[in-house]
Amino acid sequence: MILQPSLRISGNRYAIAAVMIVISLHCAAQESVSLSKIDSRVQFVDPAPPAELAQRLVAGYPSETERVRAIFSWIAEHIVYRTKRTSIKPGVTSNKYLLKPIDSVTVYSANDYVAESVIRTQLAVCEGFARLFKTLCDYAGIKCVLVTGYARADPIHLGKRFFSNHYWNAVFADSAWRLVDVTWGSGYFTYYGDEYIKHFDDYYFFTPPELFARDHFPDDLQWTLLPEPPVPDEFYQSVFKQRSYVKYDIVFFSPTRGMLHANVGDTLRFSVQVGNAEKDRAKISDTAAIDSNMMTKYSSTCFLEPAIIGNLARYEYVVSSDNIKWIHLMYNHDVILRYRLDIKIRDRQTSAASNSK
């Protein structure tokens, strides 16, 4: 409330004081709750079915940022990463939350099913954390997507190759997309990766995209939230295996390095050998998991369909310009492999000299 300069208040000092009190109360009502206070409050919110839990967590918070923080903090505080050393504790929900049997009638989606299970046991791996986060956001009326991709230094996959190994989320809060990794916000592993230490860390809550991209590389490039997605160093050692790669019995693929150097005019050839192409055709594709907007959003991205002969899938791409940066190999309508291109224009100086004549 702003008092216009022309407004005159009649009466004595008590009237002025009354007006000031009203202004003060109005401003206090509009003031956002600090994130630390939200973190403290949600510790005392008991587990409940997802729809009920979501409403308990977001009640009283006017902004989407505050509501998302309540959901993030509750999961990070209450859910433990499942390892060989962690197990379902007897009676963990007996005095707080008893789930009805999970069946196709009471559960509406895979996310609901996973969310119910995670709340029941208070244990999850990264997929469970991310699906629970999305489910609670959905019930709170907050737009959220599940993101899959590669997470560098994921303790569960240390020493393994460059492939899709992690789940996290993107959430639309207060008119902008934000990145969240509630799994990494809930704790960390010991050096050898065999013991999980519970520890709340909000670094991966609304992390700036350029910082998030240092250790997260999504299957769908648009969820970097960057106009020019970064190139992980791992591309110099290996091809990036998308999440759908594991569905198929892939025996061999070529090239094996993920960073390809070529000149404009070159023809690039790729091949994928599978165990049983006929059996693969019966599998349901995951194309829906890759947002169709990605196909058109990045002009630097190319998707190649194969020519299949027996169990061998062959691909060919003629480099027509230096605009294409990413090559995706499709198989059974799934994206299975991704390459990074470093394209140069052949004989640039000779071409320039010819054009000047």
C-alpha positions as CSV (number, residue, x, y, z in Angstrom):
1,M,0.0,0.0,0.0
2,I,1.4,3.4,-1.0
3,L,0.0,6.7,0.3
4,Q,-0.2,9.3,-2.4
5,P,1.5,12.7,-1.6
6,S,-1.9,14.5,-1.9
7,L,-3.6,12.3,0.7
8,R,-4.2,14.2,4.0
9,I,-5.0,12.3,7.2
10,S,-7.3,14.2,9.6
11,G,-7.3,13.5,13.3
12,N,-4.6,13.1,15.8
13,R,-1.5,11.0,16.2
14,Y,-3.6,7.9,17.0
15,A,-5.1,7.9,13.6
16,I,-1.7,8.1,12.0
17,A,-0.5,5.2,14.2
18,A,-3.5,3.1,13.1
19,V,-2.7,3.7,9.5
20,M,0.9,2.7,10.0
21,I,-0.1,-0.5,11.8
22,V,-2.4,-1.4,8.8
23,I,0.5,-0.8,6.4
24,S,2.9,-2.9,8.6
25,L,0.4,-5.8,8.7
26,H,-0.1,-5.7,5.0
27,C,3.6,-5.8,4.3
28,A,4.1,-8.6,6.7
29,A,1.4,-10.6,5.1
30,Q,3.2,-10.3,1.7
31,E,6.6,-11.1,3.1
32,S,8.0,-14.5,1.9
33,V,8.9,-17.1,4.4
34,S,12.6,-17.8,4.6
35,L,13.8,-21.1,3.1
36,S,15.4,-22.1,6.4
37,K,12.1,-21.7,8.2
38,I,10.5,-24.0,5.6
39,D,13.2,-26.5,6.1
40,S,12.6,-26.5,9.9
41,R,8.8,-26.8,9.5
42,V,8.7,-29.7,7.2
43,Q,10.7,-31.9,9.5
44,F,7.6,-32.3,11.6
45,V,5.2,-33.1,8.8
46,D,4.3,-36.8,9.1
47,P,4.2,-39.1,6.0
48,A,0.8,-39.4,4.3
49,P,-0.6,-40.5,1.0
50,P,0.9,-38.4,-1.8
51,A,-2.1,-36.2,-2.5
52,E,-2.6,-35.5,1.2
53,L,1.1,-35.0,1.9
54,A,1.5,-32.5,-0.9
55,Q,-1.3,-30.4,0.4
56,R,0.1,-30.5,4.0
57,L,3.5,-29.4,2.7
58,V,2.5,-26.5,0.6
59,A,-0.3,-25.1,2.7
60,G,0.3,-21.5,3.7
61,Y,3.0,-20.8,1.2
62,P,2.0,-18.2,-1.4
63,S,4.9,-18.6,-3.9
64,E,5.7,-21.6,-6.0
65,T,9.3,-21.3,-4.9
66,E,8.3,-21.8,-1.3
67,R,6.0,-24.7,-2.1
68,V,8.7,-26.4,-4.2
69,R,11.2,-25.9,-1.4
70,A,8.8,-27.5,1.1
71,I,8.5,-30.6,-1.1
72,F,12.3,-30.7,-1.8
73,S,13.2,-30.3,1.9
74,W,10.7,-32.9,3.1
75,I,12.0,-35.6,0.7
76,A,15.6,-34.8,1.4
77,E,15.0,-35.0,5.2
78,H,12.7,-38.1,5.3
79,I,13.9,-40.4,2.5
80,V,17.1,-42.4,2.7
81,Y,19.1,-43.7,-0.3
82,R,18.7,-47.5,-0.5
83,T,22.0,-49.4,-0.5
84,K,23.1,-52.8,0.6
85,R,23.5,-51.4,4.1
86,T,20.1,-49.9,4.3
87,S,16.9,-51.9,4.7
88,I,13.3,-51.3,5.6
89,K,13.2,-50.7,9.3
90,P,10.5,-52.5,11.2
91,G,7.7,-50.2,12.3
92,V,9.1,-47.2,10.4
93,T,5.6,-46.2,9.4
94,S,3.5,-48.0,12.0
95,N,2.8,-45.0,14.1
96,K,2.6,-42.4,11.3
97,Y,1.3,-43.7,8.0
98,L,-0.2,-46.9,6.9
99,L,-0.7,-47.4,3.2
100,K,-3.6,-49.3,1.7
101,P,-2.5,-52.1,-0.6
102,I,-1.1,-50.8,-3.8
103,D,-3.1,-52.0,-6.8
104,S,-4.2,-50.8,-10.3
105,V,-7.4,-49.3,-8.8
106,T,-5.8,-47.0,-6.2
107,V,-2.8,-46.0,-8.3
108,Y,-3.1,-43.8,-11.3
109,S,0.4,-43.9,-12.8
110,A,3.9,-45.3,-12.5
111,N,4.8,-42.1,-10.6
112,D,2.0,-42.6,-8.1
113,Y,3.0,-46.3,-7.6
114,V,6.7,-45.4,-6.9
115,A,5.7,-42.4,-4.7
116,E,3.5,-44.6,-2.6
117,S,6.2,-47.2,-2.2
118,V,8.9,-44.7,-1.3
119,I,6.7,-43.1,1.3
120,R,5.9,-46.5,2.7
121,T,9.5,-47.6,3.1
122,Q,11.2,-44.2,3.3
123,L,13.9,-45.7,1.1
124,A,14.7,-45.0,-2.6
125,V,17.3,-44.8,-5.3
126,C,17.5,-41.8,-7.5
127,E,14.5,-42.8,-9.6
128,G,12.3,-43.0,-6.5
129,F,13.5,-39.7,-5.2
130,A,12.7,-38.0,-8.5
131,R,9.4,-39.7,-9.1
132,L,8.2,-38.8,-5.6
133,F,9.3,-35.2,-6.1
134,K,7.3,-35.1,-9.4
135,T,4.2,-36.7,-7.9
136,L,4.1,-34.3,-5.0
137,C,4.6,-31.3,-7.3
138,D,1.8,-32.6,-9.5
139,Y,-0.6,-32.8,-6.6
140,A,0.5,-29.3,-5.5
141,G,-0.4,-28.0,-9.0
142,I,3.2,-27.3,-9.9
143,K,4.5,-28.2,-13.3
144,C,7.4,-30.7,-13.1
145,V,9.1,-33.1,-15.4
146,L,11.3,-36.2,-14.8
147,V,14.7,-35.8,-16.3
148,T,17.1,-38.7,-17.1
149,G,20.7,-38.5,-18.0
150,Y,24.3,-38.9,-16.9
151,A,25.5,-37.7,-13.5
152,R,29.3,-37.4,-13.1
153,A,30.7,-38.9,-9.9
154,D,27.5,-40.8,-9.1
155,P,29.0,-43.1,-6.4
156,I,26.8,-46.0,-7.5
157,H,28.4,-45.9,-11.0
158,L,32.0,-45.0,-10.2
159,G,34.4,-46.5,-12.7
160,K,31.7,-47.3,-15.3
161,R,31.4,-45.9,-18.7
162,F,29.6,-42.8,-20.1
163,F,25.9,-43.6,-20.1
164,S,22.5,-42.5,-18.7
165,N,22.6,-43.4,-15.0
166,H,20.6,-40.9,-13.0
167,Y,17.2,-39.2,-12.5
168,W,16.5,-35.6,-11.5
169,N,13.8,-33.0,-12.1
170,A,13.0,-29.7,-13.8
171,V,10.2,-27.6,-12.2
172,F,8.4,-24.5,-13.5
173,A,8.3,-22.2,-10.5
174,D,7.5,-18.4,-10.5
175,S,7.5,-18.1,-14.3
176,A,10.8,-20.0,-15.0
177,W,12.2,-23.5,-15.3
178,R,14.5,-24.5,-12.5
179,L,16.7,-27.6,-11.9
180,V,16.5,-29.8,-8.9
181,D,18.3,-33.0,-7.8
182,V,16.7,-34.0,-4.5
183,T,18.7,-37.3,-4.4
184,W,21.9,-35.3,-4.1
185,G,20.3,-32.9,-1.7
186,S,19.5,-35.7,0.8
187,G,23.0,-37.0,1.5
188,Y,26.2,-38.4,0.2
189,F,28.3,-41.6,0.0
190,T,31.5,-42.4,1.7
191,Y,34.7,-42.6,-0.4
192,Y,34.3,-46.2,-1.4
193,G,30.6,-45.7,-2.2
194,D,29.3,-48.4,0.2
195,E,27.9,-46.3,3.0
196,Y,25.3,-43.5,2.7
197,I,25.5,-40.5,5.0
198,K,22.3,-38.6,5.5
199,H,23.0,-34.9,5.1
200,F,20.7,-32.1,3.8
201,D,22.3,-30.0,1.1
202,D,20.4,-27.4,-0.9
203,Y,23.1,-26.8,-3.5
204,Y,21.0,-28.8,-6.0
205,F,17.9,-26.8,-5.3
206,F,17.4,-24.3,-8.1
207,T,21.0,-24.6,-9.1
208,P,22.0,-22.2,-11.9
209,P,22.0,-24.2,-15.2
210,E,25.6,-23.4,-16.0
211,L,26.7,-24.9,-12.6
212,F,24.2,-27.8,-12.8
213,A,25.7,-28.8,-16.2
214,R,29.1,-29.4,-14.6
215,D,28.0,-32.8,-13.4
216,H,24.6,-33.4,-15.0
217,F,24.1,-34.2,-18.7
218,P,20.5,-35.0,-19.7
219,D,19.3,-37.4,-22.4
220,D,17.1,-34.5,-23.7
221,L,19.4,-31.5,-24.3
222,Q,16.6,-29.0,-23.7
223,W,16.8,-29.8,-19.9
224,T,20.2,-28.3,-19.7
225,L,18.2,-25.0,-19.8
226,L,21.1,-23.6,-21.8
227,P,21.1,-22.2,-25.4
228,E,24.4,-24.0,-26.1
229,P,24.5,-27.3,-24.1
230,P,28.0,-28.1,-22.8
231,V,30.2,-31.0,-24.0
232,P,31.3,-33.3,-21.2
233,D,34.9,-34.4,-21.3
234,E,33.7,-38.0,-21.4
235,F,32.8,-37.6,-25.1
236,Y,36.5,-37.8,-25.9
237,Q,36.6,-41.3,-24.4
238,S,33.2,-42.8,-25.2
239,V,29.9,-42.5,-27.0
240,F,27.0,-41.3,-24.7
241,K,24.6,-44.2,-24.2
242,Q,21.1,-42.9,-23.8
243,R,18.7,-44.5,-21.4
244,S,17.0,-46.6,-24.1
245,Y,20.3,-48.2,-25.0
246,V,20.0,-50.8,-22.2
247,K,16.7,-52.2,-23.7
248,Y,18.4,-53.8,-26.6
249,D,21.0,-56.6,-26.9
250,I,23.6,-54.4,-28.5
251,V,26.7,-56.4,-29.4
252,F,28.8,-53.8,-31.0
253,F,28.7,-50.2,-32.3
254,S,31.0,-48.0,-34.3
255,P,32.6,-45.5,-33.9
256,T,33.4,-46.1,-30.3
257,R,34.6,-42.5,-29.5
258,G,32.0,-39.9,-28.8
259,M,33.8,-36.9,-30.3
260,L,34.0,-37.0,-34.1
261,H,36.2,-34.6,-36.1
262,A,35.2,-34.1,-39.8
263,N,35.2,-31.5,-42.6
264,V,32.2,-30.2,-44.5
265,G,31.6,-32.6,-47.4
266,D,32.7,-35.7,-45.5
267,T,30.4,-38.7,-45.1
268,L,30.1,-40.1,-41.6
269,R,29.1,-43.8,-41.2
270,F,27.8,-45.5,-38.1
271,S,26.9,-49.1,-37.4
272,V,25.2,-50.9,-34.6
273,Q,25.2,-54.7,-34.3
274,V,22.3,-56.3,-32.2
275,G,21.6,-59.8,-31.0
276,N,18.1,-60.1,-32.4
277,A,16.6,-57.3,-34.5
278,E,13.3,-59.2,-35.0
279,K,12.8,-59.5,-31.3
280,D,13.7,-55.8,-30.8
281,R,10.9,-54.7,-33.1
282,A,8.4,-56.2,-30.7
283,K,9.6,-53.9,-27.9
284,I,7.7,-50.7,-27.1
285,S,9.7,-47.6,-27.9
286,D,10.5,-44.8,-25.3
287,T,10.2,-42.0,-27.9
288,A,7.7,-40.2,-25.6
289,A,10.5,-39.9,-23.0
290,I,12.3,-37.5,-25.4
291,D,10.3,-34.3,-25.7
292,S,9.3,-33.7,-29.3
293,N,10.3,-30.0,-28.9
294,M,13.9,-31.2,-28.7
295,M,13.7,-32.3,-32.4
296,T,13.1,-28.7,-33.5
297,K,14.5,-26.6,-30.7
298,Y,18.1,-27.2,-31.4
299,S,19.0,-26.6,-35.1
300,S,22.4,-28.1,-34.2
301,T,20.9,-31.6,-33.5
302,C,20.4,-34.4,-36.1
303,F,18.5,-37.6,-35.6
304,L,19.5,-40.5,-37.9
305,E,17.3,-43.5,-38.7
306,P,19.0,-46.8,-39.7
307,A,19.0,-49.0,-42.7
308,I,18.7,-52.5,-41.1
309,I,20.0,-55.6,-42.8
310,G,19.6,-58.7,-40.6
311,N,21.0,-57.7,-37.2
312,L,23.1,-54.9,-38.4
313,A,21.9,-51.3,-38.4
314,R,23.8,-48.8,-40.6
315,Y,23.6,-45.0,-40.6
316,E,25.1,-42.4,-42.9
317,Y,25.4,-38.6,-42.6
318,V,26.8,-36.2,-45.1
319,V,28.2,-33.1,-43.5
320,S,26.7,-30.2,-45.4
321,S,27.6,-27.4,-43.0
322,D,29.3,-26.8,-39.7
323,N,26.0,-26.1,-37.9
324,I,25.3,-29.6,-36.7
325,K,26.9,-30.3,-33.3
326,W,25.0,-33.4,-32.1
327,I,24.2,-36.7,-33.8
328,H,21.6,-39.0,-32.3
329,L,21.3,-42.6,-33.6
330,M,17.7,-44.0,-33.6
331,Y,16.9,-47.6,-33.2
332,N,13.3,-49.0,-33.1
333,H,12.2,-45.3,-32.7
334,D,14.4,-44.9,-29.6
335,V,17.4,-42.7,-29.3
336,I,20.2,-45.1,-28.3
337,L,23.6,-43.3,-28.9
338,R,24.7,-39.7,-29.1
339,Y,27.9,-38.3,-30.7
340,R,29.4,-34.8,-30.6
341,L,30.7,-33.4,-33.9
342,D,33.6,-31.0,-34.4
343,I,33.1,-29.8,-38.0
344,K,35.6,-27.8,-40.0
345,I,35.2,-26.2,-43.4
346,R,37.7,-27.8,-45.7
347,D,40.2,-25.5,-47.4
348,R,38.6,-22.3,-45.9
349,Q,41.5,-20.1,-47.2
350,T,41.3,-21.6,-50.7
351,S,37.6,-21.1,-50.8
352,A,37.9,-17.5,-49.7
353,A,40.4,-16.8,-52.4
354,S,38.2,-18.3,-55.1
355,N,35.2,-16.3,-54.0
356,S,37.3,-13.1,-54.2
357,K,38.0,-13.5,-57.9
